[in-house]
């Protein structure tokens, strides 16, 4: 990394910290007529115990169902009278609440989101209705073979650690959570040390800070919501699904987590599978016709990172798919194509710059930086870090992945010998642990 560029903040970004630990980030984009405003809470599925699994997601849904001053209908009407969009999401490492509308209303959006995040009453009648909504969402997930494959994948990667469980949680927990449990969880998790208030667009940073102070200044500071990282396990598992006509495949390896600030895994993933000229797409789809859908990504979270390859193929092609992908992966650990590396770096650069042009994406990246690094990393630093990744670092990243061992999840229509064929193919290239393919090793926790 070019350390000379570290710490030179983007000139359009202002960060302030309130007395109670709430961080406020304002990104001035004067060419826009609108503003995106978000509140990020460092509370997601990785912060849940087994008996709490799914509570972060349920809290996010219920936050819009009424506050001390407004009922559900009033919350929706107040936003929509201003033409604003309202949304929220829950992830493994955070929960976020969003509004976007006219820039002149940005400070009002901060106030309205503050009411939703801080003063939810979680009415009993609304809880029962929303519980059913989430159970329908859960059922939809269970009908999706790729979602099932990803659930198997995460469980194989991290076992009983919270990162091995789905964000939506456990069906039995969803059915039994009480209003009192939700209020208790919010009281413990939603504190100043774990909140970032952000606004991006044609905004006045000073006005955003003042609005955040008014809405969040009295919030209890609390302590940072920290979690011990998981130990990577790996392995192979399959689930046959009646009615499926394709095999859905997820293959992945561990890479450095977000908090390490490394970019070799990101470059490796782009080199291998981003764009139609990448080895994955060129060989697997264009030349061999083994899949219509295939993708490769680097998924980075605070505590873990994964290089993930996902695809759908015909059951008869599963063994051939893994033979081909295994050979392509092994080639990357031997030598890195300089033209492929140039392509990967430039694709990451363009993708990153495109994301910076989307206010909501820019805010989320800034919030995660503040949670993980305590600062917002400037664009020049990130660009330099990608360009500073050497061919040897990429080759070493692939070698380290293989040494850790692959995780493979299969779901859908599968031949009887699919698991054995996949295991044999990956073991032939030393990419899979020697343990039985359907059993994960015992979980240990890193401290």
Secondary structure, DSSP 8 states (H G I E B T S, - for coil): --GGGTT---TTEEEEE-TTS-EEEEEE-TT-SEEEEEEEES-SGGG--GGGTTHHHHHHHHTTSBBSS-BHHHHHHHHHTTT-EEEEEE-SS-EEEEEEEEGGGHHHHHHHHHHHHH-B---HHHHHHHHHHHHHHHHHHHT-HHHHHHHHHHHHHHTTSGGGS-TT--HHHHHH--HHHHHHHHHHH--GGGEEEEEEES--HHHHHHHHHHHHTTS----------B----EEEEEE-TT--SEEEEEEEEE--GGGT--HHHHHHHHHHSSTTSHIIIIIIIIT---SEEEEEEEE-SS-EEEEEEEEE-GGGHHHHHHHHHHHHHHHHH---HHHHHHHHHHHHHHHHHHHTSHHHHHHHHHHHHHHHSS---HHHHHHHHHT--HHHHHHHHHHHHHH--EEEEEES--TTHHHHHHHHHHTTT-S-SS-TT------B--
